């Protein structure tokens, strides 16, 4: 389950509750981000007692390694 919101400052906000490995989902979000005008996504994953805060950026105009 996911809940998403996009703000006027070009950041998306996403909350999920995944308990399994979410690398594939992260790659999907990165591909989705490239197809939008968003500058990034703030992603919170609620995994039982672990709360993960992940920031995905579009990478446009960023140097390699940043």
C-alpha positions in Angstrom: 0.0 0.0 0.0 1.3 3.5 -0.8 0.1 7.0 -0.3 1.6 9.7 -2.5 1.4 13.5 -2.6 3.2 16.0 -4.9 3.7 19.6 -3.7 4.1 22.8 -5.6 7.8 23.0 -4.8 8.3 19.9 -7.1 8.9 17.3 -4.4 6.8 14.2 -4.2 6.0 12.6 -0.8 5.4 8.9 -0.5 4.6 6.6 2.4 4.7 2.9 2.1 4.6 -0.1 4.6 6.9 -2.7 2.9 8.4 -5.4 5.0 10.3 -7.1 2.2 13.3 -5.9 0.3 12.3 -2.8 -1.7 15.2 -2.4 -4.1 13.0 -3.1 -7.2 10.4 -0.7 -6.0 13.0 2.0 -5.5 14.3 1.4 -9.1 10.7 1.8 -10.3 10.3 5.1 -8.4 13.6 6.4 -10.0 12.3 5.5 -13.5 9.0 7.2 -12.7 10.8 10.3 -11.4 12.7 10.7 -14.7 9.3 10.9 -16.5 7.9 13.7 -14.3 8.8 17.3 -13.6 9.5 16.5 -9.9 12.9 17.3 -8.6 12.7 14.5 -6.0 10.7 12.2 -3.9 10.7 12.0 -0.1 9.9 8.4 0.7 9.0 7.0 4.1 8.8 3.3 4.5 7.2 2.0 7.7 8.7 -1.5 8.3 7.5 -2.7 11.7 9.8 -1.0 14.2 12.1 0.4 11.5 11.3 3.7 9.9 13.2 4.4 6.7 13.4 7.9 5.2 14.7 7.8 1.7 15.3 10.8 -0.6 15.3 10.2 -4.3 16.5 13.0 -6.6 16.1 13.3 -10.4 19.9 13.8 -10.9 19.4 16.4 -13.6 22.3 18.9 -13.5 24.1 16.8 -10.8 27.7 15.8 -11.3 28.6 12.1 -11.1 29.3 11.0 -7.6 27.1 13.7 -5.9 
